[in-house]
Amino acid sequence: MEQKKLCLSINARNMDRISSLPDCILHQILSFLETKNAVQTSTLSKRWQNVFDTTSYFNFSYNFCEFADPLQLPAAAFNELFDGHKDGFQKCIFKVLHAQNGYDCKKIIIRCDLKLDSSFMSEVMEYAVKHKAQELEIMTFSDNQDSLKFPMSIYTCKTLEKLKLGGDQYDCIYVSKSMGFQFLKELRFYRLFFDTYYGFSEDIFSHCPCLELLSLVACCLDSSLESWVPSLKTFELIFPLSEKLSSRPSFIRIYAPLLSYIKYEGPDPMDFVLPDSASSLEEIDIDIQDDLSDKEDFRKKFFTERLIDMLRSFHNAKSVIISLNTLKILSSMPSLLRGQESPFANLKNIQLKTSWSKLAPGWSFLLKNSPNVRALIQGDLNRVTRF
């Protein structure tokens, strides 16, 4: 009897519990893997042979810098190698996707440091529409010889809810035609170039009636941005100080009656006009990154006045997150602040945000081998953080 219990115990320990899970759970597990690793699971056992063949999640990534250093090769040889890797990566993606032709997909992710062809990117979008994808992400270098053209089918796709599209650190993807996504809920653009030369107008997002989140990071816009977005709840506009963008909008005018959250990061204040968001705005997150220490007083005054005007445009915000540098700018001209009311009449809480990653080495040094530390007191603010 005891021997039988021992055998059952050993069998229980050796049991492959993961393989006994239903396909839908296994597909969810595969969704956390890159596709090149997910494919390899088909060799694990008979149970896994056909699991990937019916997956709905695809995550393609490629790092060309692992294979070649542009500083170690002549330009001609590097470009030839680069084009070869690009063509191979594109063919591999098509081969995998078309092998799943009989099934719908939920998510497609493509991330690489290759200059993918704009025609290839358009074909991937068409595949996503045809196979009822819910999420699509393409992050790549751009090929500046041609602009990206969205296929007409993507504008009326009823299943696609999230679209993330962008270039890498050194390139902006040129996009042609206006946005007209009828059913999209989340739209995130990184380092895209919106140019009136390609037919863009100021109201480029006005034809997105279901859009709830709009995020523009390091995007070049050569005109003002003025759009009516009735379902918009979250708006993010970020211009990193580290990237010298060729153009930024002169002002932002958003008609969004449901807008509740705004995040803005940039080297200087932006002119915001929010006609329909007076009662809905709940939270703002502001980070002005420029350093005024080396500027003349009249420039400091003009800069600070613009910042005050921008904060007044968010006057109904109930929660404010503000960076340490933004607070420094406000404090640089105390004469401008005297006698003025706070721009926030409904303020309930305010949070001072600082770049803790930059301060981490200093904190680590000070707190090293100090197990008895119980509180952090922040100077004149008399703020105590207890550990």
Backbone hydrogen bonds, N-H to C=O, Kabsch-Sander energy under -0.5 kcal/mol:
donor,donor_aa,acceptor,acceptor_aa,energy
5,K,1,M,-2.1
6,L,2,E,-2.1
7,C,3,Q,-2.2
8,L,4,K,-2.3
9,S,5,K,-2.2
10,I,6,L,-2.3
11,N,7,C,-2.6
12,A,8,L,-2.1
13,R,9,S,-1.9
14,N,10,I,-2.0
15,M,11,N,-0.8
17,R,15,M,-1.4
20,S,16,D,-0.8
21,L,18,I,-1.8
25,I,22,P,-0.8
26,L,22,P,-1.9
27,H,23,D,-3.0
28,Q,24,C,-1.3
29,I,25,I,-1.9
30,L,26,L,-2.5
31,S,27,H,-1.3
32,F,29,I,-1.5
33,L,30,L,-1.8
35,T,59,N,-3.2
37,N,34,E,-1.1
38,A,34,E,-2.4
39,V,35,T,-2.5
40,Q,36,K,-0.6
41,T,37,N,-0.5
41,T,38,A,-1.1
42,S,39,V,-1.7
43,T,40,Q,-1.6
44,L,41,T,-1.8
48,W,45,S,-0.5
49,Q,45,S,-0.6
49,Q,46,K,-0.9
51,V,48,W,-0.7
52,F,48,W,-0.7
54,T,50,N,-0.6
54,T,51,V,-1.2
55,T,52,F,-1.8
58,F,107,K,-2.1
60,F,109,I,-3.3
62,Y,111,R,-1.7
64,F,62,Y,-0.6
66,E,63,N,-1.4
67,F,64,F,-2.2
68,A,64,F,-1.5
72,Q,69,D,-1.9
73,L,69,D,-0.6
78,F,74,P,-2.6
79,N,75,A,-2.6
80,E,76,A,-2.0
81,L,77,A,-2.2
82,F,78,F,-2.8
83,D,79,N,-2.6
84,G,80,E,-1.8
85,H,81,L,-2.2
86,K,82,F,-2.4
87,D,83,D,-2.6
88,G,84,G,-2.1
89,F,85,H,-2.5
90,Q,86,K,-2.4
91,K,87,D,-2.3
92,C,88,G,-2.1
93,I,89,F,-2.0
94,F,90,Q,-2.1
95,K,91,K,-2.4
96,V,92,C,-2.2
97,L,93,I,-2.7
98,H,94,F,-2.7
99,A,95,K,-1.1
100,Q,96,V,-0.7
100,Q,97,L,-1.1
101,N,98,H,-1.3
103,Y,100,Q,-2.2
105,C,131,H,-2.5
106,K,56,S,-2.9
107,K,56,S,-2.0
108,I,135,E,-1.7
109,I,58,F,-2.5
110,I,137,E,-2.2
111,R,60,F,-2.6
112,C,139,M,-2.1
113,D,62,Y,-1.1
116,L,114,L,-1.4
116,L,141,F,-0.7
121,M,117,D,-2.1
122,S,118,S,-2.1
123,E,119,S,-1.9
124,V,120,F,-2.1
125,M,121,M,-1.9
126,E,122,S,-2.2
127,Y,123,E,-2.4
128,A,124,V,-2.4
129,V,125,M,-2.1
130,K,126,E,-2.6
131,H,127,Y,-2.3
132,K,129,V,-1.5
133,A,128,A,-3.0
134,Q,106,K,-1.6
135,E,106,K,-2.1
136,L,162,K,-2.1
137,E,108,I,-2.6
138,I,164,K,-2.4
139,M,110,I,-3.2
140,T,138,I,-0.5
140,T,166,G,-2.4
141,F,114,L,-1.5
144,N,142,S,-0.7
146,D,143,D,-1.9
148,L,174,Y,-3.6
150,F,148,L,-0.5
150,F,176,S,-0.5
154,I,151,P,-1.5
155,Y,151,P,-0.5
155,Y,152,M,-1.0
156,T,152,M,-0.6
156,T,153,S,-0.5
157,C,154,I,-0.6
161,E,134,Q,-2.4
162,K,134,Q,-2.1
163,L,186,E,-2.3
164,K,136,L,-2.7
165,L,188,R,-2.6
166,G,138,I,-2.2
167,G,190,Y,-2.0
171,D,168,D,-0.9
173,I,191,R,-1.9
174,Y,172,C,-0.5
175,V,193,F,-1.8
176,S,148,L,-2.3
177,K,198,Y,-1.6
179,M,204,I,-0.8
182,Q,155,Y,-3.0
182,Q,180,G,-0.7
185,K,161,E,-1.9
186,E,161,E,-2.6
187,L,213,L,-2.3
188,R,163,L,-2.8
189,F,215,S,-3.0
190,Y,165,L,-2.4
191,R,217,V,-3.0
193,F,173,I,-3.4
194,F,192,L,-0.7
194,F,220,C,-3.1
195,D,175,V,-0.5
195,D,193,F,-0.7
198,Y,195,D,-1.6
199,G,196,T,-1.7
200,F,195,D,-1.2
204,I,201,S,-0.9
206,S,203,D,-1.8
207,H,179,M,-0.5
208,C,205,F,-0.9
211,L,208,C,-1.3
212,E,185,K,-2.6
213,L,185,K,-2.1
214,L,234,T,-2.3
215,S,187,L,-2.6
216,L,236,E,-2.7
217,V,189,F,-2.8
217,V,215,S,-0.5
218,A,216,L,-0.5
218,A,238,I,-3.4
220,C,192,L,-2.3
221,L,219,C,-0.6
221,L,247,S,-0.9
222,D,194,F,-1.3
225,L,251,F,-2.2
226,E,202,E,-2.6
226,E,224,S,-0.6
227,S,253,R,-1.9
229,V,227,S,-0.7
229,V,255,Y,-2.4
232,L,229,V,-1.3
233,K,212,E,-2.6
234,T,212,E,-2.4
235,F,261,Y,-2.2
236,E,214,L,-2.7
237,L,263,K,-2.8
238,I,216,L,-2.7
239,F,265,E,-3.0
243,E,240,P,-1.4
244,K,242,S,-0.6
245,L,243,E,-1.4
252,I,271,D,-3.3
253,R,225,L,-3.2
254,I,273,V,-2.0
255,Y,227,S,-2.8
255,Y,253,R,-0.5
256,A,254,I,-0.9
259,L,256,A,-1.5
260,S,233,K,-2.3
261,Y,233,K,-2.0
262,I,283,E,-1.8
263,K,235,F,-2.4
264,Y,285,D,-2.9
265,E,237,L,-2.0
266,G,287,D,-2.0
271,D,250,S,-0.5
272,F,270,M,-0.7
273,V,252,I,-2.6
277,S,274,L,-1.0
281,L,277,S,-1.4
282,E,260,S,-1.9
283,E,260,S,-2.6
284,I,319,S,-1.9
285,D,262,I,-2.3
286,I,321,I,-2.9
287,D,264,Y,-2.2
289,Q,266,G,-2.8
289,Q,287,D,-0.6
290,D,267,P,-1.1
292,L,290,D,-0.6
295,K,292,L,-1.8
300,K,296,E,-2.2
301,K,297,D,-2.6
302,F,298,F,-2.0
303,F,299,R,-2.6
304,T,300,K,-2.8
305,E,301,K,-2.4
306,R,302,F,-1.9
307,L,303,F,-1.9
308,I,304,T,-2.5
309,D,305,E,-2.3
310,M,306,R,-2.2
311,L,307,L,-2.4
312,R,308,I,-2.1
313,S,309,D,-1.2
314,F,311,L,-1.4
315,H,312,R,-1.4
317,A,314,F,-2.3
318,K,282,E,-1.1
319,S,282,E,-2.3
320,V,349,N,-2.0
321,I,284,I,-2.7
322,I,320,V,-0.5
322,I,351,Q,-2.7
323,S,286,I,-1.9
324,L,353,K,-2.0
327,L,323,S,-1.9
328,K,324,L,-1.9
329,I,325,N,-2.0
330,L,326,T,-2.1
331,S,327,L,-1.9
332,S,328,K,-0.7
332,S,329,I,-1.0
333,M,330,L,-0.7
336,L,333,M,-1.5
337,L,333,M,-0.6
337,L,334,P,-0.8
338,R,334,P,-1.1
340,Q,337,L,-1.8
345,A,315,H,-1.2
345,A,343,P,-0.8
346,N,315,H,-0.8
347,L,344,F,-0.7
348,K,318,K,-3.4
349,N,318,K,-1.6
351,Q,320,V,-3.1
353,K,322,I,-3.3
353,K,351,Q,-0.6
356,W,354,T,-1.7
358,K,355,S,-1.1
359,L,355,S,-1.0
360,A,356,W,-1.2
363,W,359,L,-2.4
364,S,360,A,-2.9
365,F,361,P,-2.0
366,L,362,G,-2.4
367,L,363,W,-2.5
368,K,364,S,-1.0
370,S,367,L,-1.6
373,V,370,S,-1.4
376,L,385,T,-2.5
378,Q,376,L,-0.5
378,Q,383,R,-2.3
379,G,377,I,-1.2
381,L,378,Q,-1.4
382,N,379,G,-1.6
383,R,378,Q,-0.7
384,V,382,N,-0.5
385,T,376,L,-2.6
385,T,383,R,-0.5
386,R,384,V,-0.6
387,F,374,R,-2.7
